[in-house]
Amino acid sequence: MSTTVSLTFMSGPRDGETVNLEAKGTPAAIEIGRSVAVGGLALPWDPDTSRTHARLVLRENAWWLEDAGSRNGTFLGEFSAATKPTGPVRLAPGQVFRCGLTRLQIEAEALAKAPAEAVALRGQ
């Protein structure tokens, strides 16, 4: 599986824009936050996003979302159906998640080679 992931902004000043990010390290990971290092996904306009808010980690041939101890939490799903996971969560193709006020969607092709059980988690 590639260490590149595509995320589409679903809100905010970059709404509708898709970005491709290359994961670094072992395990391969991408940080998301207000002031993350080069190569991460910076959300400097979002006052509800922590400096290092969450990370996407590639393991078991799938992308996992982990909160990085953020003040406001990381959420899966849309609006009133959103849930706040208590630990790492395996993302399904097309899954929407939120860091602060910024909604992001992991693109389906990023997980196309993930095991079938990842697809079963869609919408959770």
Buried (B, 14 or more C-beta within 10 A) or exposed (E): BBBBBBBBBBBBEBEEEEEEBEBBEEEBBBBBBBBBEEBBBBBEEBEBBBEBBBBBBBEBEBBBBBBBEBEBBBBBBBEEEBEEBEEEBBBBBBBBBBBBBBBBBBBBEBBEEBEEEBBEBEEB
